Amino acid sequence: MPSPITGTPLGYSFVDVARESGLNAKTIYGGEHKNRFLLETTGCGVAFFDYDHDDWLDIFLVNGSRLEGFPKGEAPISRLFKNNRDGTFTDVTLKSGLGRSGWGQGCCVGDYNNDGWNDLFVSYYGQNALYRNNGDGTFTDVTAKAGLLQKKTRWNSGCAFLDYDRDGHLDLFVANYIDFDIKTAPLPEAAGCAYKGIQVACGPPGLDGGKNILYRNNGDGTFTDVSAKAGILDTIGTYALSITVADFDNDGWPDIYVANDSTAATFYRNQKDGTFKDEAIESGIAYSPDGKPQAGMGVSVGDFNRDGLLDIVKTNFAGDTDSLYLNLGDGTFEDHTYLSGLGINTRYLGWGVGFFDPDNDGWLDIFISNGHVYPEVDSSHIEAPYAEHKYLYRNLRNGQFEEVTDRGGTGITDAAPARGCAFGDYDNDGDIDVVVNCVNSIPQLLRCDATPGAPGRNFIKLRLIGSKSNRAGIGARVAVTAENQPGKPLRQIDEVRSGGSYYSQNDLRLHFGLELATKADSIEITWPSGTKDLVKDLAAGKLYVIREGGQITKTMPMGSTASAAAKKAAL
């Protein structure tokens, strides 16, 4: 039966404000018209990263390279942009110490040393980097000191901090794509590699899959590789790209889901004893509905049907649908791609993805950034272009989604060679914005704006601080209950999560749309330590910083009040 909201106005639209906001640094990645190796195609991630803890989101953009290299001093570098609190950003890369060059891939955020300042990890084809936040606007590369130097060249991909053993210290999971050596990698002309008749870079089929890595935090600023001991190496070569971490079975322990390219996905279920077991096939989240491997790119987690169980959305290669897996609560999932309405699109190639609530109605919608992997398609007969528009799906509240791409504004419909994207409210106006890292282009900053006459809806934001648990609160489960209408409570869940989307990092603050409710009646927090807190009657329209134990340490008005105050302070 059709939902009563099908076809109705969205109440919001997205506009790209990257140039006027100061995000003018071009991300370089591979050739602009032709690529010889797979290394030139994957692109980079991006982070909404509040590095100075002022509760205004800053932006970190991973950058890449080109095979021919660059003259000395001209290589592109990853960049950090500080939020000026007035809708603009300032490039503070050189001052921060984050301006490294190389084949950057993904990024993730977490406070690995529990000093109260969130740190940054950046994955590379080559040597990864762990940057310790010094708390004064600068970072120190502590990769070697932390024990994260590699003995061989790896194609590291997605990453996430997590406390897999619940000891209060953040561990680190790093996915790996393929074992790639440019000296021995096959050339397309020699190997006959083609896509729909076009000569393109070879792989990943036929190449050796990389092995994922799990580093255990020793609690003293160093990490130990426990991949073998933890069972991470027991899986077949994976072609791993993006990862997400969540407690999918509600047992209080974080599990890991990995989107793999051209093979089955991997689902590391936490065995609660320091080990993991791949149960993707048994759980029904390894393959397509007809049992075929897919070319997974990005992944996101959210409770889209509000049943208290976390579901999965995964992006895939062109010619295939994206995937939506419904959590059944018994350790298995059901593929709802076609039942939900996501099976209508097969033309574009998805990368970054997110469950998010742009209209604050309390129901998670879906955003997907698209872009073809081969620049050669632009000079061919193939229908799909290299730069592609986004997909936007609205939650119809009945288990189905309606594609509303054409109503999402120019930020959705304008074509871009997109890769990673991250979600967060950078202007603190109460709705969720999106930053997109693009290939051989400047990024996009998609500001979410309410349309005139749209119904006013409320929200609440939460930032968690652990004490017994890790300081960033990563892995904490939050349930928010609000009475939208008399006798009709609205209940939502989410978790504080590091990594996800495609190679990217979302805002660590949790955002809950409350529809018409003027307060959150109850907020239940289950911390990784096992501690449970209950906070009641918090007014909507504000950010609350909550410390483990239930103490509210900061309250910050948001929406128009926050924006006006910030602009005044910036003058």
KAHU-V694092 format. One record per residue. N is the residue number from 1. PSI is psi in radians with two decimals (NA if undefined). OMEGA is omega as a letter, one per 30 degrees, with the letter a starting at -180 (999 if undefined). Layout:
n	psi	omega
N	PSI	OMEGA
N	PSI	OMEGA
//
This chain:
n	psi	omega
1	2.29	a
2	2.52	l
3	2.53	l
4	-0.24	l
5	-0.04	l
6	2.25	l
7	-0.06	a
8	2.80	l
9	2.60	a
10	-0.63	a
11	0.05	l
12	2.88	l
13	2.82	a
14	2.42	l
15	2.42	a
16	2.01	a
17	0.43	a
18	-0.84	a
19	-0.85	a
20	-0.33	l
21	-0.22	l
22	0.07	l
23	1.38	a
24	0.24	a
25	2.21	a
26	2.31	l
27	2.17	a
28	2.28	l
29	1.81	l
30	-2.99	a
31	2.66	a
32	-0.33	a
33	-0.41	a
34	2.45	l
35	2.46	a
36	-0.44	a
37	2.67	l
38	-0.53	a
39	-0.47	a
40	0.06	a
41	-0.41	a
42	-0.48	l
43	-2.94	a
44	2.89	l
45	-3.08	a
46	2.69	l
47	2.31	l
48	1.92	a
49	1.85	l
50	1.38	a
51	-0.43	a
52	0.09	l
53	0.72	l
54	0.11	a
55	0.54	l
56	2.15	a
57	2.21	l
58	3.03	a
59	2.27	l
60	2.19	a
61	2.03	l
62	2.49	l
63	2.88	a
64	-2.57	a
65	-2.99	l
66	2.68	a
67	-0.65	a
68	-0.15	l
69	-2.97	a
70	2.70	l
71	2.71	a
72	2.25	l
73	-0.03	a
74	0.10	l
75	2.44	l
76	2.57	a
77	2.68	l
78	2.65	a
79	2.51	l
80	2.24	l
81	2.17	l
82	2.36	l
83	2.13	a
84	0.01	l
85	0.24	l
86	0.33	a
87	-0.05	a
88	2.90	a
89	2.66	l
90	2.31	l
91	1.98	a
92	0.41	a
93	-0.93	a
94	-0.68	l
95	-0.59	a
96	-0.46	a
97	0.29	a
98	0.14	a
99	1.15	l
100	2.57	l
101	2.99	l
102	-3.08	l
103	1.28	l
104	2.59	a
105	-1.54	a
106	3.09	l
107	2.69	l
108	2.77	a
109	2.49	l
110	2.73	a
111	1.49	a
112	-0.44	a
113	0.15	l
114	0.69	l
115	0.07	l
116	0.01	l
117	2.21	a
118	2.34	a
119	2.99	a
120	2.31	l
121	2.34	l
122	2.20	l
123	2.63	a
124	2.72	l
125	1.84	a
126	-2.47	a
127	2.18	l
128	2.99	l
129	2.29	l
130	2.13	a
131	2.09	l
132	2.24	l
133	2.10	a
134	-0.12	l
135	0.07	a
136	0.37	a
137	-0.02	a
138	2.83	l
139	2.65	l
140	2.29	l
141	1.94	a
142	0.39	a
143	-0.89	a
144	-0.79	a
145	-0.58	a
146	-0.08	l
147	0.49	a
148	0.25	l
149	2.48	a
150	2.58	l
151	-0.29	l
152	2.89	l
153	2.23	l
154	2.65	l
155	1.44	l
156	2.53	a
157	-1.97	a
158	2.74	a
159	2.82	l
160	2.45	l
161	2.48	l
162	2.71	l
163	1.41	a
164	-0.46	a
165	0.07	l
166	0.75	l
167	0.07	l
168	0.00	l
169	2.32	a
170	2.17	l
171	-3.14	a
172	2.21	l
173	2.25	l
174	2.04	l
175	2.75	l
176	2.40	a
177	-1.41	l
178	2.76	l
179	1.77	a
180	2.24	l
181	2.01	a
182	-0.39	a
183	-0.46	a
184	-0.06	a
185	2.46	a
186	2.46	l
187	2.53	a
188	-0.65	a
189	-0.51	a
190	-0.63	a
191	-0.11	a
192	0.57	a
193	2.23	a
194	2.68	l
195	1.92	a
196	0.76	l
197	-0.06	l
198	2.34	l
199	2.12	a
200	3.01	l
201	2.51	a
202	2.56	l
203	3.03	g
204	-0.36	l
205	2.34	a
206	-0.25	l
207	2.75	a
208	2.24	l
209	2.56	l
210	2.88	l
211	2.28	l
212	2.76	a
213	2.38	l
214	2.12	l
215	2.20	l
216	2.34	l
217	2.15	a
218	-0.10	l
219	0.05	a
220	0.34	a
221	0.02	l
222	2.84	l
223	2.69	l
224	2.33	l
225	1.97	l
226	0.41	a
227	-0.79	a
228	-0.84	a
229	-0.62	a
230	-0.08	l
231	0.14	a
232	-0.55	a
233	-0.06	a
234	-0.19	a
235	2.76	l
236	2.76	l
237	2.29	a
238	-0.39	a
239	0.76	a
240	2.38	l
241	-1.53	a
242	2.72	l
243	2.77	l
244	2.65	a
245	2.31	l
246	2.78	l
247	1.51	a
248	-0.48	a
249	0.18	l
250	0.63	l
251	0.06	l
252	0.06	a
253	2.38	a
254	2.34	l
255	2.91	a
256	2.21	l
257	2.34	a
258	2.21	l
259	2.04	a
260	2.55	a
261	2.18	l
262	0.41	l
263	3.12	a
264	2.54	l
265	2.85	l
266	2.39	l
267	1.76	l
268	1.80	l
269	2.26	a
270	2.14	a
271	0.05	l
272	0.19	a
273	0.36	a
274	0.01	a
275	2.86	l
276	2.72	l
277	2.29	l
278	1.98	l
279	0.55	a
280	-0.76	a
281	-0.82	l
282	-0.55	a
283	-0.18	l
284	0.39	a
285	0.46	a
286	-0.61	a
287	-3.14	l
288	3.02	l
289	-0.49	l
290	0.30	l
291	0.42	a
292	2.56	l
293	2.60	a
294	2.84	l
295	1.41	a
296	2.45	a
297	-1.17	a
298	2.90	a
299	2.52	l
300	2.77	a
301	2.44	l
302	2.77	l
303	1.42	a
304	-0.41	l
305	0.12	l
306	0.79	l
307	0.13	l
308	0.20	l
309	2.44	a
310	2.21	a
311	3.02	a
312	2.36	l
313	2.37	a
314	2.37	l
315	2.63	a
316	3.10	a
317	2.82	l
318	2.54	a
319	-0.10	l
320	2.80	l
321	2.83	l
322	3.00	a
323	2.44	l
324	2.08	a
325	2.15	l
326	2.15	a
327	2.12	a
328	-0.15	l
329	-0.01	l
330	0.37	a
331	-0.01	l
332	2.87	l
333	2.75	l
334	2.33	l
335	2.00	a
336	0.35	a
337	-0.88	a
338	-0.69	l
339	-0.54	a
340	-0.33	a
341	-0.01	l
342	-0.15	a
343	0.06	a
344	-0.33	a
345	2.18	l
346	-0.06	a
347	-0.73	a
348	2.84	a
349	2.02	a
350	2.55	l
351	-1.71	a
352	2.54	a
353	2.63	l
354	2.41	l
355	2.27	l
356	2.91	a
357	1.39	a
358	-0.40	a
359	0.10	l
360	0.58	l
361	0.02	l
362	0.11	l
363	2.26	a
364	2.21	l
365	-3.12	a
366	2.33	l
367	2.36	l
368	2.24	l
369	2.37	a
370	2.74	l
371	2.37	a
372	2.75	a
373	-0.38	a
374	1.99	l
375	-0.33	a
376	-0.32	a
377	-0.42	a
378	-0.40	l
379	0.44	a
380	-3.08	l
381	-0.05	a
382	2.43	a
383	-0.74	a
384	2.20	l
385	3.03	l
386	-0.88	l
387	2.27	a
388	2.72	l
389	2.95	l
390	2.95	l
391	2.41	l
392	2.16	a
393	2.26	l
394	2.36	l
395	2.11	a
396	0.08	l
397	0.24	l
398	0.38	a
399	-0.02	a
400	2.80	l
401	2.60	l
402	2.21	l
403	2.17	a
404	0.48	a
405	-0.81	a
406	-0.15	l
407	0.06	a
408	-0.01	a
409	2.97	a
410	-0.44	l
411	-0.43	l
412	-0.75	a
413	-0.39	l
414	2.40	a
415	2.53	l
416	2.60	l
417	1.26	a
418	2.68	l
419	-1.87	a
420	2.61	l
421	2.67	a
422	2.70	a
423	2.35	l
424	2.85	a
425	1.47	a
426	-0.47	a
427	0.12	l
428	0.67	l
429	0.05	l
430	0.06	l
431	2.84	a
432	2.22	l
433	2.98	a
434	2.32	l
435	2.37	a
436	2.22	l
437	2.26	a
438	2.89	a
439	2.19	l
440	0.81	a
441	2.90	l
442	2.80	a
443	3.03	l
444	2.42	l
445	1.79	a
446	1.76	a
447	2.28	l
448	2.12	a
449	2.34	l
450	2.42	l
451	2.58	a
452	2.33	l
453	-0.05	a
454	2.56	a
455	2.37	l
456	2.18	a
457	2.64	a
458	2.96	a
459	2.95	l
460	2.51	l
461	2.57	a
462	2.31	l
463	2.23	a
464	2.49	l
465	2.06	l
466	2.73	l
467	-1.14	l
468	-0.64	l
469	3.00	l
470	2.56	a
471	-0.57	a
472	-0.13	l
473	0.27	a
474	2.25	a
475	-0.16	l
476	2.39	l
477	2.26	a
478	2.30	l
479	2.17	a
480	2.26	l
481	2.25	l
482	2.46	a
483	1.70	a
484	-0.70	l
485	2.64	a
486	2.16	l
487	0.07	a
488	1.35	a
489	2.51	l
490	2.09	a
491	2.28	a
492	2.69	l
493	2.70	l
494	2.99	l
495	2.62	l
496	2.21	a
497	2.34	l
498	2.44	l
499	3.08	l
500	-2.88	a
501	-2.20	l
502	1.87	l
503	0.34	a
504	3.05	a
505	2.09	l
506	2.92	l
507	2.30	l
508	-0.25	l
509	2.43	l
510	2.40	a
511	2.24	l
512	2.12	l
513	2.42	a
514	0.15	a
515	-2.11	a
516	-0.03	a
517	2.42	a
518	-0.07	l
519	2.83	l
520	2.03	a
521	-0.69	l
522	2.54	l
523	2.01	a
524	2.20	a
525	2.15	l
526	1.93	a
527	2.75	l
528	-0.47	l
529	-0.27	a
530	-0.23	l
531	2.47	l
532	2.31	l
533	2.56	l
534	2.09	l
535	2.35	a
536	2.69	l
537	1.06	l
538	2.21	a
539	2.52	l
540	2.94	l
541	0.31	a
542	2.78	l
543	2.32	l
544	2.26	l
545	2.08	a
546	2.17	l
547	2.55	l
548	2.21	a
549	-0.16	l
550	0.14	a
551	2.22	l
552	2.00	a
553	-0.22	a
554	2.43	l
555	2.23	a
556	2.03	l
557	2.51	a
558	-3.02	a
559	-2.61	a
560	-0.56	l
561	-0.79	a
562	-0.75	a
563	-0.76	a
564	-0.74	l
565	-0.68	a
566	-0.74	a
567	-0.68	l
568	-0.73	a
569	-0.49	a
570	-0.29	a
571	NA	999
//
